[in-house]
């Protein structure tokens, strides 16, 4: 899938995979890839700046976790992040309905005349 196809939806994708609980960066990338059936393969250079931005605006919080001798930052949704995810889902449903109506007009209800 083209990288620009994800543009505008990255925040929603990241928030959605964090809905179930805290994850570190690589686990977030893996979750997006698995949940998309391997279609979405997001790069660290895309994910980490987005996670930092989402934390800066209050949608995520993070903390350091030690695993053996290794430290990693884990991210989780804030209450504002949960609210933003709900808004992202609503916007996504409206977007897909509108695009579907154009791309597949036979499946769309016809306006009354």
N, C-alpha and C positions, 0 to 999 in steps of 0.2 A: 504494500500500500504506500502511496506517495506520502512523504513527510508532511506536505502542506495540507493533506486531508485531515490531520489531527489538529492543525492550528485552530485556535478558538475553542477547542474542546479539551485541551490538556488539563486545565484546572479541574474540570468535572471528572475526568478519568482518575486523577490523583486523589481527589476527595473520595470518590467511590471506593477505591481499593483500600482506603484507610478507614472506611466506615466500620469494619469489623474489629478494628483495634490497631494498636501501634505496630509499625513496621519500619525497618531500616531501608535505606535507598535501594540496595540491590533487590531486596524482597519486594519492594514496590514495583520495580521494573519487571521482575519475574511474574508478579500477580497480574499486571496489565497484559503481559505476553500470554500467560495461560488463559486468562478470562477472555481474550480475543481469539483464542484458538491459534495463536502464533502469528496472526496477521499484523498486530501492532508490536513493533520491536523498537522501543524507545531507548535512546542513548543517554548515557550519564550526563553528557553536556547539555542535554535538554531538561532532564529531570531535576538535577540539583539546583540550578538557578530558579526553576519554578517552585520547588519546595521552599527555598529560602525566601522567595517573594511571598508565597502563601503564608509563611510564618510571620514575615514582616507586617503583613496586613491583618494578622490576627485570626486567620482561618485554620492554622495549624499551630501546635506547640511541639517542642522537641526536647529531648534529653539524651545524655550520653549513656551508653550501656556498654559494659565490659563483657566480652566473651573470651575467656581464656586471657591471653595477653593482648588481645585485640579490642580496640574501642570503636564503637560505631554509634552514629546518631540515629535515634528512633523518632519518628514523627507520628503525631496523632491529631485527630480532629478536635477542634474546640467547639463550643456551642455555636459560635458564629460560623464555623466550618460546616456544621450539620445543617444549619439554615441555608447556607450558600449551596450546599449539595442539593437540597430540596428544590431550590430555585433553578439550579442547573438542569435537574431532571425535568422540570416543567417546561423550561425553554427547549430542551431537546425533543420532548414529545411534540411541541408546537412546530418546531423546525422540521422534524421528520414527516409530520402530517402534511405540511405545506409542500415540501419537496416531493413527497409521494403523490400528491394530487396532480402535480405537474408532470412527473415522469411516468405515472401510470394512471392516466385520466379515466380509463375504463373502470377502475376499482373505486373511483371517487363518486360520492353522491352527486347527482346533477341538481343544480339550483332549480327551484320551482319557477315556472314561467307564467 
